[in-house]
Structure formats: structure tokens, C-alpha cells
Amino acid sequence: MLSIQGGMALLQQGRLAEAGEAFVAALRAEPGNALAHHLLGIVQLQTGAPEAGLENLHRSIALNPNDPVFHGNLANALRDAGAPEAALTSYGRALALNPDFIDALANRAMVLGGLGRLEAALADCDRAVRLAPAHPMMHTARGHVLMGMGRVHHRMGRSQPHRTIAVRQRRLQPAEATS
């Protein structure tokens, strides 16, 4: 019988069916294992069983409500299932448990942006950039949010409209792109 750690290794290798079997075996041995429920839920989501996956993610949180990663992964699953408001609630819970959870900030910013709540999305992006300035996804997300707001240059409270940047881009010469 495989352990949860063995199942995690299989999951990382992309051997989803075997990982799922390992997590089911772990749950047979210990039905209240929150991590096994959580990881089985992840496998189920990845193998096209979203209802079962969401059920196991919810069960993992019922067993261990203080794990921000559990809440963040549930939020991602809810987002992917087309439930953005429920996803925002779960991201909020994850961030209440760990205010510096970069992935939850990033994902919540994307959901907020998709819902047109651009100021809130920008606030999450700005916080994440302050926490992890080398995190490229946050700079990209921030740029998308600013573009949605009609601002692409935003520094110290000043912004420039899209057309200003577009004019600058047209002035670049091909030789400049390689230097």
C-alpha cells in the first residue's frame, strides 16, 4: 500500500490514476485524513471528475479548516467550475489564514479582473508585487488590470492613456529591439 507521500510523488510525475489509488488507499486506512481528501480531490479535478473533486476539497477543509492552501485550491476549482463569487469567498478565507499567500492574491486578482472589479484586482496585484517583486505573473496580471482600466503606465499615482504608449511603440526602430 502506498503512502500519501508516494501518492504525491506519483501526482508530481503525472501518474494520476496511480496517485488517486494511493490516496484512496490512504483514506481506507485513515478516513479522516484531510490531506488525502485534498489530494484525491486534486486528482479527481484533473481527471475529469469535478463533482467528486469539489466534494473531496470541501471535505478536506471540513477536516482541517486552517490550511490556506486547501482554501486556495478550492477557490481555483470553483473558479474553473464557473463559480467566481464562491471562488472569491474561498480566496478570502485563504488570505485570512495567510495574508501573504501570493498565489491566492494572484488568482483572486484574476477573478476580480474578470468580474470587472478592477480597483480591487489592482490592489491585490500591488500587494503581491510588494510581497514578491520578482514574481513575473504578478507584473503581467497588474499590466492586464491597468490596461483594462485604460492605464498602462502607473507610477506614483500618475497614469498615461493607452495612446501615449502606442505612439512610443511606433517610434521604436527594429535595430533597437535587438540592442
PAKETOR-467720 format. One record per atom (N, C-alpha, C): atom name; residue number from 1; x, y, z; residue in three letters. Coordinates in nm, 2 decimals, always signed. Example, Ala and Ser with C-alpha at 12.3 -4.5 7.8 and 13.67 -1.06 7.14 Angstrom:
REM residues 2
   atom    nr        x        y        z   rest
      N     1    +1.32    -0.57    +0.78    Ala
     CA     1    +1.23    -0.45    +0.78    Ala
      C     1    +1.32    -0.33    +0.78    Ala
      N     2    +1.28    -0.22    +0.71    Ser
     CA     2    +1.37    -0.11    +0.71    Ser
      C     2    +1.29    +0.00    +0.79    Ser
REM end
This chain:
REM residues 179
   atom    nr        x        y        z   rest
      N     1    +0.08    -0.12    +0.00    Met
     CA     1    +0.00    +0.00    +0.00    Met
      C     1    +0.09    +0.12    +0.00    Met
      N     2    +0.06    +0.22    -0.09    Leu
     CA     2    +0.13    +0.34    -0.10    Leu
      C     2    +0.09    +0.44    +0.01    Leu
      N     3    +0.19    +0.52    +0.05    Ser
     CA     3    +0.16    +0.63    +0.15    Ser
      C     3    +0.11    +0.75    +0.07    Ser
      N     4    +0.07    +0.85    +0.15    Ile
     CA     4    +0.04    +0.98    +0.09    Ile
      C     4    +0.16    +1.04    +0.02    Ile
      N     5    +0.27    +1.02    +0.08    Gln
     CA     5    +0.40    +1.08    +0.01    Gln
      C     5    +0.42    +1.01    -0.12    Gln
      N     6    +0.40    +0.88    -0.12    Gly
     CA     6    +0.41    +0.80    -0.25    Gly
      C     6    +0.31    +0.85    -0.35    Gly
      N     7    +0.19    +0.88    -0.31    Gly
     CA     7    +0.09    +0.93    -0.40    Gly
      C     7    +0.12    +1.07    -0.45    Gly
      N     8    +0.18    +1.15    -0.36    Met
     CA     8    +0.23    +1.29    -0.40    Met
      C     8    +0.34    +1.28    -0.51    Met
      N     9    +0.43    +1.18    -0.49    Ala
     CA     9    +0.53    +1.16    -0.59    Ala
      C     9    +0.47    +1.12    -0.72    Ala
      N    10    +0.37    +1.03    -0.72    Leu
     CA    10    +0.31    +0.99    -0.84    Leu
      C    10    +0.23    +1.11    -0.91    Leu
      N    11    +0.17    +1.19    -0.83    Leu
     CA    11    +0.10    +1.30    -0.88    Leu
      C    11    +0.19    +1.40    -0.95    Leu
      N    12    +0.31    +1.42    -0.89    Gln
     CA    12    +0.41    +1.51    -0.95    Gln
      C    12    +0.46    +1.45    -1.08    Gln
      N    13    +0.46    +1.32    -1.09    Gln
     CA    13    +0.51    +1.26    -1.21    Gln
      C    13    +0.40    +1.25    -1.32    Gln
      N    14    +0.28    +1.30    -1.28    Gly
     CA    14    +0.17    +1.29    -1.38    Gly
      C    14    +0.10    +1.16    -1.39    Gly
      N    15    +0.13    +1.07    -1.30    Arg
     CA    15    +0.07    +0.94    -1.29    Arg
      C    15    -0.06    +0.95    -1.21    Arg
      N    16    -0.16    +1.01    -1.27    Leu
     CA    16    -0.28    +1.05    -1.19    Leu
      C    16    -0.36    +0.93    -1.14    Leu
      N    17    -0.38    +0.83    -1.22    Ala
     CA    17    -0.46    +0.71    -1.18    Ala
      C    17    -0.39    +0.64    -1.06    Ala
      N    18    -0.26    +0.63    -1.07    Glu
     CA    18    -0.19    +0.56    -0.96    Glu
      C    18    -0.19    +0.65    -0.83    Glu
      N    19    -0.18    +0.78    -0.85    Ala
     CA    19    -0.18    +0.87    -0.74    Ala
      C    19    -0.32    +0.86    -0.67    Ala
      N    20    -0.42    +0.86    -0.75    Gly
     CA    20    -0.56    +0.85    -0.70    Gly
      C    20    -0.58    +0.73    -0.62    Gly
      N    21    -0.53    +0.62    -0.67    Glu
     CA    21    -0.53    +0.49    -0.60    Glu
      C    21    -0.46    +0.50    -0.46    Glu
      N    22    -0.35    +0.56    -0.46    Ala
     CA    22    -0.27    +0.58    -0.33    Ala
      C    22    -0.35    +0.66    -0.23    Ala
      N    23    -0.42    +0.77    -0.28    Phe
     CA    23    -0.50    +0.85    -0.19    Phe
      C    23    -0.62    +0.78    -0.14    Phe
      N    24    -0.68    +0.70    -0.22    Val
     CA    24    -0.80    +0.62    -0.18    Val
      C    24    -0.76    +0.52    -0.08    Val
      N    25    -0.64    +0.45    -0.10    Ala
     CA    25    -0.59    +0.36    +0.00    Ala
      C    25    -0.56    +0.43    +0.13    Ala
      N    26    -0.50    +0.54    +0.13    Ala
     CA    26    -0.47    +0.62    +0.25    Ala
      C    26    -0.60    +0.65    +0.32    Ala
      N    27    -0.71    +0.68    +0.25    Leu
     CA    27    -0.84    +0.71    +0.31    Leu
      C    27    -0.90    +0.59    +0.37    Leu
      N    28    -0.88    +0.47    +0.31    Arg
     CA    28    -0.93    +0.35    +0.37    Arg
      C    28    -0.86    +0.32    +0.50    Arg
      N    29    -0.74    +0.35    +0.51    Ala
     CA    29    -0.66    +0.33    +0.63    Ala
      C    29    -0.70    +0.44    +0.74    Ala
      N    30    -0.72    +0.56    +0.69    Glu
     CA    30    -0.75    +0.68    +0.78    Glu
      C    30    -0.85    +0.77    +0.71    Glu
      N    31    -0.98    +0.74    +0.73    Pro
     CA    31    -1.09    +0.81    +0.66    Pro
      C    31    -1.09    +0.96    +0.69    Pro
      N    32    -1.04    +1.00    +0.80    Gly
     CA    32    -1.04    +1.14    +0.84    Gly
      C    32    -0.91    +1.22    +0.80    Gly
      N    33    -0.84    +1.17    +0.71    Asn
     CA    33    -0.71    +1.23    +0.67    Asn
      C    33    -0.74    +1.35    +0.57    Asn
      N    34    -0.73    +1.47    +0.62    Ala
     CA    34    -0.76    +1.59    +0.54    Ala
      C    34    -0.67    +1.60    +0.42    Ala
      N    35    -0.54    +1.57    +0.43    Leu
     CA    35    -0.45    +1.58    +0.32    Leu
      C    35    -0.49    +1.48    +0.21    Leu
      N    36    -0.52    +1.36    +0.25    Ala
     CA    36    -0.56    +1.26    +0.15    Ala
      C    36    -0.68    +1.30    +0.07    Ala
      N    37    -0.78    +1.35    +0.15    His
     CA    37    -0.90    +1.40    +0.08    His
      C    37    -0.87    +1.51    -0.02    His
      N    38    -0.78    +1.60    +0.03    His
     CA    38    -0.75    +1.72    -0.06    His
      C    38    -0.68    +1.67    -0.18    His
      N    39    -0.58    +1.59    -0.17    Leu
     CA    39    -0.50    +1.54    -0.28    Leu
      C    39    -0.59    +1.45    -0.38    Leu
      N    40    -0.68    +1.37    -0.32    Leu
     CA    40    -0.77    +1.29    -0.41    Leu
      C    40    -0.86    +1.39    -0.48    Leu
      N    41    -0.90    +1.50    -0.42    Gly
     CA    41    -0.98    +1.60    -0.49    Gly
      C    41    -0.91    +1.66    -0.60    Gly
      N    42    -0.78    +1.69    -0.59    Ile
     CA    42    -0.70    +1.75    -0.69    Ile
      C    42    -0.69    +1.65    -0.81    Ile
      N    43    -0.66    +1.52    -0.78    Val
     CA    43    -0.66    +1.42    -0.88    Val
      C    43    -0.79    +1.41    -0.96    Val
      N    44    -0.90    +1.41    -0.88    Gln
     CA    44    -1.03    +1.40    -0.95    Gln
      C    44    -1.06    +1.52    -1.04    Gln
      N    45    -1.02    +1.63    -1.00    Leu
     CA    45    -1.04    +1.75    -1.08    Leu
      C    45    -0.96    +1.74    -1.21    Leu
      N    46    -0.84    +1.69    -1.20    Gln
     CA    46    -0.75    +1.68    -1.31    Gln
      C    46    -0.79    +1.56    -1.41    Gln
      N    47    -0.87    +1.47    -1.36    Thr
     CA    47    -0.91    +1.35    -1.44    Thr
      C    47    -1.05    +1.36    -1.48    Thr
      N    48    -1.11    +1.48    -1.47    Gly
     CA    48    -1.25    +1.50    -1.53    Gly
      C    48    -1.36    +1.46    -1.44    Gly
      N    49    -1.34    +1.46    -1.31    Ala
     CA    49    -1.45    +1.43    -1.21    Ala
      C    49    -1.46    +1.55    -1.12    Ala
      N    50    -1.51    +1.66    -1.17    Pro
     CA    50    -1.52    +1.78    -1.09    Pro
      C    50    -1.61    +1.77    -0.97    Pro
      N    51    -1.72    +1.70    -0.98    Glu
     CA    51    -1.81    +1.69    -0.86    Glu
      C    51    -1.74    +1.62    -0.75    Glu
      N    52    -1.68    +1.51    -0.78    Ala
     CA    52    -1.61    +1.43    -0.67    Ala
      C    52    -1.49    +1.51    -0.62    Ala
      N    53    -1.42    +1.58    -0.71    Gly
     CA    53    -1.31    +1.66    -0.67    Gly
      C    53    -1.35    +1.77    -0.58    Gly
      N    54    -1.46    +1.84    -0.61    Leu
     CA    54    -1.50    +1.95    -0.52    Leu
      C    54    -1.55    +1.89    -0.39    Leu
      N    55    -1.62    +1.78    -0.39    Glu
     CA    55    -1.66    +1.72    -0.27    Glu
      C    55    -1.54    +1.68    -0.18    Glu
      N    56    -1.44    +1.63    -0.23    Asn
     CA    56    -1.32    +1.60    -0.15    Asn
      C    56    -1.25    +1.72    -0.10    Asn
      N    57    -1.24    +1.83    -0.19    Leu
     CA    57    -1.18    +1.95    -0.14    Leu
      C    57    -1.26    +2.01    -0.02    Leu
      N    58    -1.39    +2.01    -0.03    His
     CA    58    -1.48    +2.06    +0.08    His
      C    58    -1.46    +1.97    +0.20    His
      N    59    -1.45    +1.84    +0.18    Arg
     CA    59    -1.43    +1.75    +0.30    Arg
      C    59    -1.29    +1.78    +0.37    Arg
      N    60    -1.19    +1.81    +0.28    Ser
     CA    60    -1.06    +1.83    +0.34    Ser
      C    60    -1.06    +1.96    +0.43    Ser
      N    61    -1.14    +2.06    +0.38    Ile
     CA    61    -1.15    +2.18    +0.46    Ile
      C    61    -1.23    +2.16    +0.59    Ile
      N    62    -1.34    +2.08    +0.58    Ala
     CA    62    -1.41    +2.05    +0.70    Ala
      C    62    -1.33    +1.98    +0.80    Ala
      N    63    -1.23    +1.90    +0.76    Leu
     CA    63    -1.14    +1.83    +0.85    Leu
      C    63    -1.03    +1.92    +0.90    Leu
      N    64    -0.99    +2.01    +0.82    Asn
     CA    64    -0.88    +2.10    +0.85    Asn
      C    64    -0.90    +2.24    +0.79    Asn
      N    65    -0.98    +2.32    +0.86    Pro
     CA    65    -1.02    +2.45    +0.81    Pro
      C    65    -0.91    +2.55    +0.81    Pro
      N    66    -0.80    +2.52    +0.87    Asn
     CA    66    -0.70    +2.62    +0.89    Asn
      C    66    -0.58    +2.61    +0.79    Asn
      N    67    -0.60    +2.54    +0.68    Asp
     CA    67    -0.49    +2.53    +0.58    Asp
      C    67    -0.53    +2.62    +0.46    Asp
      N    68    -0.45    +2.73    +0.45    Pro
     CA    68    -0.48    +2.82    +0.34    Pro
      C    68    -0.47    +2.76    +0.20    Pro
      N    69    -0.38    +2.66    +0.18    Val
     CA    69    -0.36    +2.60    +0.05    Val
      C    69    -0.49    +2.52    +0.02    Val
      N    70    -0.55    +2.46    +0.11    Phe
     CA    70    -0.68    +2.39    +0.09    Phe
      C    70    -0.78    +2.49    +0.04    Phe
      N    71    -0.79    +2.60    +0.10    His
     CA    71    -0.89    +2.71    +0.06    His
      C    71    -0.85    +2.76    -0.08    His
      N    72    -0.73    +2.78    -0.10    Gly
     CA    72    -0.68    +2.84    -0.23    Gly
      C    72    -0.71    +2.74    -0.35    Gly
      N    73    -0.69    +2.61    -0.32    Asn
     CA    73    -0.72    +2.51    -0.43    Asn
      C    73    -0.87    +2.50    -0.45    Asn
      N    74    -0.94    +2.50    -0.34    Leu
     CA    74    -1.09    +2.50    -0.36    Leu
      C    74    -1.13    +2.62    -0.44    Leu
      N    75    -1.08    +2.74    -0.41    Ala
     CA    75    -1.11    +2.86    -0.49    Ala
      C    75    -1.08    +2.84    -0.64    Ala
      N    76    -0.96    +2.78    -0.67    Asn
     CA    76    -0.93    +2.76    -0.81    Asn
      C    76    -1.03    +2.67    -0.87    Asn
      N    77    -1.07    +2.56    -0.80    Ala
     CA    77    -1.16    +2.47    -0.86    Ala
      C    77    -1.30    +2.53    -0.88    Ala
      N    78    -1.34    +2.62    -0.79    Leu
     CA    78    -1.47    +2.69    -0.80    Leu
      C    78    -1.46    +2.79    -0.92    Leu
      N    79    -1.35    +2.85    -0.93    Arg
     CA    79    -1.33    +2.94    -1.05    Arg
      C    79    -1.34    +2.87    -1.18    Arg
      N    80    -1.27    +2.75    -1.18    Asp
     CA    80    -1.27    +2.67    -1.31    Asp
      C    80    -1.41    +2.62    -1.33    Asp
      N    81    -1.49    +2.60    -1.23    Ala
     CA    81    -1.63    +2.54    -1.24    Ala
      C    81    -1.73    +2.65    -1.28    Ala
      N    82    -1.68    +2.78    -1.29    Gly
     CA    82    -1.77    +2.89    -1.33    Gly
      C    82    -1.84    +2.95    -1.22    Gly
      N    83    -1.78    +2.94    -1.10    Ala
     CA    83    -1.85    +3.00    -0.98    Ala
      C    83    -1.75    +3.11    -0.92    Ala
      N    84    -1.74    +3.22    -0.99    Pro
     CA    84    -1.64    +3.32    -0.94    Pro
      C    84    -1.67    +3.38    -0.81    Pro
      N    85    -1.79    +3.40    -0.77    Glu
     CA    85    -1.82    +3.46    -0.64    Glu
      C    85    -1.78    +3.36    -0.53    Glu
      N    86    -1.82    +3.23    -0.55    Ala
     CA    86    -1.78    +3.13    -0.45    Ala
      C    86    -1.62    +3.13    -0.44    Ala
      N    87    -1.56    +3.14    -0.56    Ala
     CA    87    -1.41    +3.14    -0.56    Ala
      C    87    -1.36    +3.25    -0.48    Ala
      N    88    -1.41    +3.37    -0.50    Leu
     CA    88    -1.37    +3.49    -0.42    Leu
      C    88    -1.38    +3.47    -0.27    Leu
      N    89    -1.49    +3.40    -0.23    Thr
     CA    89    -1.51    +3.37    -0.09    Thr
      C    89    -1.39    +3.28    -0.04    Thr
      N    90    -1.36    +3.18    -0.12    Ser
     CA    90    -1.25    +3.09    -0.07    Ser
      C    90    -1.12    +3.15    -0.08    Ser
      N    91    -1.09    +3.24    -0.18    Tyr
     CA    91    -0.97    +3.31    -0.18    Tyr
      C    91    -0.96    +3.40    -0.05    Tyr
      N    92    -1.07    +3.46    -0.02    Gly
     CA    92    -1.07    +3.54    +0.10    Gly
      C    92    -1.04    +3.47    +0.23    Gly
      N    93    -1.09    +3.34    +0.24    Arg
     CA    93    -1.06    +3.26    +0.35    Arg
      C    93    -0.91    +3.22    +0.35    Arg
      N    94    -0.86    +3.19    +0.24    Ala
     CA    94    -0.71    +3.15    +0.23    Ala
      C    94    -0.63    +3.27    +0.27    Ala
      N    95    -0.67    +3.39    +0.23    Leu
     CA    95    -0.59    +3.51    +0.26    Leu
      C    95    -0.61    +3.55    +0.41    Leu
      N    96    -0.72    +3.52    +0.47    Ala
     CA    96    -0.74    +3.55    +0.61    Ala
      C    96    -0.65    +3.46    +0.69    Ala
      N    97    -0.62    +3.34    +0.64    Leu
     CA    97    -0.53    +3.25    +0.71    Leu
      C    97    -0.39    +3.28    +0.69    Leu
      N    98    -0.36    +3.33    +0.57    Asn
     CA    98    -0.22    +3.37    +0.53    Asn
      C    98    -0.22    +3.49    +0.44    Asn
      N    99    -0.22    +3.61    +0.50    Pro
     CA    99    -0.23    +3.73    +0.42    Pro
      C    99    -0.12    +3.75    +0.31    Pro
      N   100    -0.01    +3.68    +0.32    Asp
     CA   100    +0.10    +3.69    +0.23    Asp
      C   100    +0.10    +3.57    +0.13    Asp
      N   101    -0.01    +3.51    +0.11    Phe
     CA   101    -0.03    +3.39    +0.02    Phe
      C   101    -0.03    +3.45    -0.13    Phe
      N   102    +0.08    +3.45    -0.19    Ile
     CA   102    +0.10    +3.52    -0.32    Ile
      C   102    +0.00    +3.45    -0.43    Ile
      N   103    +0.00    +3.32    -0.43    Asp
     CA   103    -0.09    +3.25    -0.53    Asp
      C   103    -0.23    +3.29    -0.51    Asp
      N   104    -0.28    +3.30    -0.39    Ala
     CA   104    -0.42    +3.34    -0.36    Ala
      C   104    -0.44    +3.48    -0.41    Ala
      N   105    -0.35    +3.57    -0.38    Leu
     CA   105    -0.36    +3.71    -0.42    Leu
      C   105    -0.37    +3.72    -0.58    Leu
      N   106    -0.28    +3.64    -0.64    Ala
     CA   106    -0.27    +3.65    -0.79    Ala
      C   106    -0.40    +3.59    -0.85    Ala
      N   107    -0.45    +3.48    -0.80    Asn
     CA   107    -0.57    +3.42    -0.85    Asn
      C   107    -0.69    +3.50    -0.82    Asn
      N   108    -0.70    +3.56    -0.70    Arg
     CA   108    -0.81    +3.65    -0.67    Arg
      C   108    -0.81    +3.77    -0.76    Arg
      N   109    -0.69    +3.82    -0.79    Ala
     CA   109    -0.68    +3.94    -0.87    Ala
      C   109    -0.74    +3.91    -1.01    Ala
      N   110    -0.71    +3.79    -1.06    Met
     CA   110    -0.75    +3.75    -1.20    Met
      C   110    -0.91    +3.74    -1.20    Met
      N   111    -0.96    +3.68    -1.09    Val
     CA   111    -1.11    +3.66    -1.08    Val
      C   111    -1.17    +3.80    -1.07    Val
      N   112    -1.12    +3.88    -0.99    Leu
     CA   112    -1.18    +4.02    -0.97    Leu
      C   112    -1.17    +4.09    -1.10    Leu
      N   113    -1.06    +4.08    -1.17    Gly
     CA   113    -1.05    +4.15    -1.30    Gly
      C   113    -1.15    +4.10    -1.40    Gly
      N   114    -1.17    +3.97    -1.40    Gly
     CA   114    -1.27    +3.91    -1.49    Gly
      C   114    -1.41    +3.95    -1.46    Gly
      N   115    -1.43    +3.99    -1.34    Leu
     CA   115    -1.57    +4.04    -1.30    Leu
      C   115    -1.58    +4.19    -1.31    Leu
      N   116    -1.47    +4.25    -1.36    Gly
     CA   116    -1.47    +4.40    -1.38    Gly
      C   116    -1.45    +4.48    -1.26    Gly
      N   117    -1.40    +4.41    -1.15    Arg
     CA   117    -1.37    +4.48    -1.03    Arg
      C   117    -1.22    +4.52    -1.03    Arg
      N   118    -1.19    +4.61    -1.11    Leu
     CA   118    -1.05    +4.64    -1.15    Leu
      C   118    -0.97    +4.71    -1.03    Leu
      N   119    -1.04    +4.79    -0.96    Glu
     CA   119    -0.97    +4.86    -0.85    Glu
      C   119    -0.92    +4.76    -0.74    Glu
      N   120    -1.02    +4.66    -0.71    Ala
     CA   120    -0.98    +4.56    -0.61    Ala
      C   120    -0.88    +4.46    -0.67    Ala
      N   121    -0.89    +4.43    -0.80    Ala
     CA   121    -0.78    +4.35    -0.86    Ala
      C   121    -0.65    +4.42    -0.86    Ala
      N   122    -0.64    +4.55    -0.89    Leu
     CA   122    -0.52    +4.62    -0.88    Leu
      C   122    -0.46    +4.62    -0.74    Leu
      N   123    -0.55    +4.64    -0.64    Ala
     CA   123    -0.50    +4.63    -0.50    Ala
      C   123    -0.43    +4.50    -0.47    Ala
      N   124    -0.49    +4.39    -0.52    Asp
     CA   124    -0.43    +4.26    -0.49    Asp
      C   124    -0.30    +4.25    -0.57    Asp
      N   125    -0.29    +4.29    -0.69    Cys
     CA   125    -0.17    +4.29    -0.77    Cys
      C   125    -0.06    +4.37    -0.70    Cys
      N   126    -0.10    +4.49    -0.66    Asp
     CA   126    +0.00    +4.58    -0.60    Asp
      C   126    +0.06    +4.51    -0.47    Asp
      N   127    -0.03    +4.45    -0.39    Arg
     CA   127    +0.01    +4.39    -0.27    Arg
      C   127    +0.11    +4.27    -0.30    Arg
      N   128    +0.07    +4.19    -0.40    Ala
     CA   128    +0.15    +4.08    -0.44    Ala
      C   128    +0.29    +4.12    -0.49    Ala
      N   129    +0.29    +4.23    -0.57    Val
     CA   129    +0.42    +4.28    -0.62    Val
      C   129    +0.51    +4.33    -0.51    Val
      N   130    +0.45    +4.40    -0.41    Arg
     CA   130    +0.53    +4.44    -0.29    Arg
      C   130    +0.58    +4.32    -0.21    Arg
      N   131    +0.50    +4.21    -0.20    Leu
     CA   131    +0.55    +4.10    -0.13    Leu
      C   131    +0.65    +4.02    -0.21    Leu
      N   132    +0.64    +4.01    -0.34    Ala
     CA   132    +0.73    +3.93    -0.42    Ala
      C   132    +0.76    +4.00    -0.55    Ala
      N   133    +0.85    +4.10    -0.54    Pro
     CA   133    +0.87    +4.18    -0.66    Pro
      C   133    +0.93    +4.10    -0.78    Pro
      N   134    +0.99    +3.99    -0.76    Ala
     CA   134    +1.04    +3.91    -0.87    Ala
      C   134    +0.94    +3.81    -0.93    Ala
      N   135    +0.82    +3.82    -0.88    His
     CA   135    +0.71    +3.72    -0.93    His
      C   135    +0.66    +3.78    -1.06    His
      N   136    +0.70    +3.72    -1.18    Pro
     CA   136    +0.66    +3.78    -1.31    Pro
      C   136    +0.51    +3.77    -1.33    Pro
      N   137    +0.44    +3.67    -1.28    Met
     CA   137    +0.30    +3.66    -1.31    Met
      C   137    +0.23    +3.78    -1.25    Met
      N   138    +0.27    +3.83    -1.14    Met
     CA   138    +0.20    +3.95    -1.08    Met
      C   138    +0.22    +4.07    -1.16    Met
      N   139    +0.34    +4.09    -1.22    His
     CA   139    +0.36    +4.21    -1.30    His
      C   139    +0.27    +4.20    -1.43    His
      N   140    +0.26    +4.08    -1.49    Thr
     CA   140    +0.18    +4.06    -1.60    Thr
      C   140    +0.03    +4.08    -1.57    Thr
      N   141    -0.01    +4.03    -1.46    Ala
     CA   141    -0.15    +4.05    -1.41    Ala
      C   141    -0.18    +4.19    -1.39    Ala
      N   142    -0.08    +4.26    -1.33    Arg
     CA   142    -0.10    +4.40    -1.30    Arg
      C   142    -0.11    +4.48    -1.43    Arg
      N   143    -0.03    +4.45    -1.53    Gly
     CA   143    -0.04    +4.51    -1.66    Gly
      C   143    -0.17    +4.49    -1.72    Gly
      N   144    -0.23    +4.37    -1.71    His
     CA   144    -0.36    +4.34    -1.77    His
      C   144    -0.47    +4.43    -1.70    His
      N   145    -0.46    +4.43    -1.57    Val
     CA   145    -0.56    +4.51    -1.50    Val
      C   145    -0.55    +4.66    -1.54    Val
      N   146    -0.43    +4.71    -1.54    Leu
     CA   146    -0.41    +4.85    -1.58    Leu
      C   146    -0.46    +4.88    -1.72    Leu
      N   147    -0.44    +4.79    -1.81    Met
     CA   147    -0.49    +4.80    -1.95    Met
      C   147    -0.64    +4.80    -1.95    Met
      N   148    -0.70    +4.72    -1.86    Gly
     CA   148    -0.85    +4.72    -1.85    Gly
      C   148    -0.90    +4.85    -1.79    Gly
      N   149    -0.82    +4.91    -1.72    Met
     CA   149    -0.86    +5.04    -1.66    Met
      C   149    -0.83    +5.16    -1.75    Met
      N   150    -0.76    +5.13    -1.86    Gly
     CA   150    -0.73    +5.24    -1.95    Gly
      C   150    -0.60    +5.30    -1.92    Gly
      N   151    -0.52    +5.24    -1.83    Arg
     CA   151    -0.39    +5.29    -1.79    Arg
      C   151    -0.28    +5.18    -1.81    Arg
      N   152    -0.18    +5.22    -1.87    Val
     CA   152    -0.07    +5.12    -1.89    Val
      C   152    +0.06    +5.16    -1.82    Val
      N   153    +0.07    +5.29    -1.78    His
     CA   153    +0.18    +5.33    -1.70    His
      C   153    +0.13    +5.39    -1.58    His
      N   154    +0.16    +5.33    -1.47    His
     CA   154    +0.11    +5.37    -1.34    His
      C   154    +0.22    +5.37    -1.24    His
      N   155    +0.27    +5.49    -1.21    Arg
     CA   155    +0.38    +5.50    -1.12    Arg
      C   155    +0.35    +5.63    -1.03    Arg
      N   156    +0.36    +5.60    -0.90    Met
     CA   156    +0.34    +5.71    -0.80    Met
      C   156    +0.22    +5.79    -0.83    Met
      N   157    +0.11    +5.72    -0.86    Gly
     CA   157    -0.02    +5.79    -0.87    Gly
      C   157    -0.05    +5.86    -1.01    Gly
      N   158    +0.05    +5.85    -1.10    Arg
     CA   158    +0.03    +5.91    -1.23    Arg
      C   158    +0.00    +5.80    -1.33    Arg
      N   159    -0.08    +5.83    -1.43    Ser
     CA   159    -0.11    +5.73    -1.53    Ser
      C   159    -0.12    +5.80    -1.67    Ser
      N   160    -0.09    +5.72    -1.77    Gln
     CA   160    -0.10    +5.77    -1.91    Gln
      C   160    -0.19    +5.68    -1.98    Gln
      N   161    -0.27    +5.73    -2.07    Pro
     CA   161    -0.37    +5.65    -2.15    Pro
      C   161    -0.29    +5.56    -2.25    Pro
      N   162    -0.36    +5.46    -2.30    His
     CA   162    -0.31    +5.37    -2.40    His
      C   162    -0.24    +5.44    -2.52    His
      N   163    -0.30    +5.54    -2.57    Arg
     CA   163    -0.25    +5.60    -2.69    Arg
      C   163    -0.11    +5.66    -2.67    Arg
      N   164    -0.07    +5.70    -2.56    Thr
     CA   164    +0.06    +5.75    -2.53    Thr
      C   164    +0.16    +5.64    -2.55    Thr
      N   165    +0.14    +5.53    -2.49    Ile
     CA   165    +0.23    +5.41    -2.51    Ile
      C   165    +0.23    +5.37    -2.65    Ile
      N   166    +0.12    +5.36    -2.72    Ala
     CA   166    +0.11    +5.32    -2.86    Ala
      C   166    +0.20    +5.40    -2.94    Ala
      N   167    +0.20    +5.53    -2.92    Val
     CA   167    +0.28    +5.62    -3.00    Val
      C   167    +0.43    +5.59    -2.98    Val
      N   168    +0.47    +5.57    -2.85    Arg
     CA   168    +0.60    +5.54    -2.82    Arg
      C   168    +0.64    +5.41    -2.89    Arg
      N   169    +0.56    +5.31    -2.89    Gln
     CA   169    +0.59    +5.18    -2.96    Gln
      C   169    +0.61    +5.20    -3.11    Gln
      N   170    +0.54    +5.29    -3.17    Arg
     CA   170    +0.55    +5.30    -3.32    Arg
      C   170    +0.69    +5.37    -3.35    Arg
      N   171    +0.74    +5.45    -3.26    Arg
     CA   171    +0.87    +5.52    -3.28    Arg
      C   171    +0.99    +5.42    -3.27    Arg
      N   172    +0.97    +5.31    -3.21    Leu
     CA   172    +1.09    +5.22    -3.19    Leu
      C   172    +1.13    +5.17    -3.33    Leu
      N   173    +1.26    +5.15    -3.35    Gln
     CA   173    +1.32    +5.10    -3.47    Gln
      C   173    +1.35    +4.96    -3.45    Gln
      N   174    +1.35    +4.87    -3.55    Pro
     CA   174    +1.38    +4.73    -3.54    Pro
      C   174    +1.52    +4.71    -3.48    Pro
      N   175    +1.62    +4.79    -3.51    Ala
     CA   175    +1.75    +4.77    -3.45    Ala
      C   175    +1.75    +4.79    -3.30    Ala
      N   176    +1.66    +4.87    -3.25    Glu
     CA   176    +1.65    +4.90    -3.11    Glu
      C   176    +1.60    +4.77    -3.03    Glu
      N   177    +1.53    +4.69    -3.10    Ala
     CA   177    +1.47    +4.57    -3.04    Ala
      C   177    +1.58    +4.47    -3.00    Ala
      N   178    +1.68    +4.47    -3.08    Thr
     CA   178    +1.79    +4.37    -3.06    Thr
      C   178    +1.91    +4.42    -2.98    Thr
      N   179    +1.91    +4.55    -2.95    Ser
     CA   179    +2.03    +4.60    -2.88    Ser
      C   179    +2.01    +4.60    -2.73    Ser
REM end
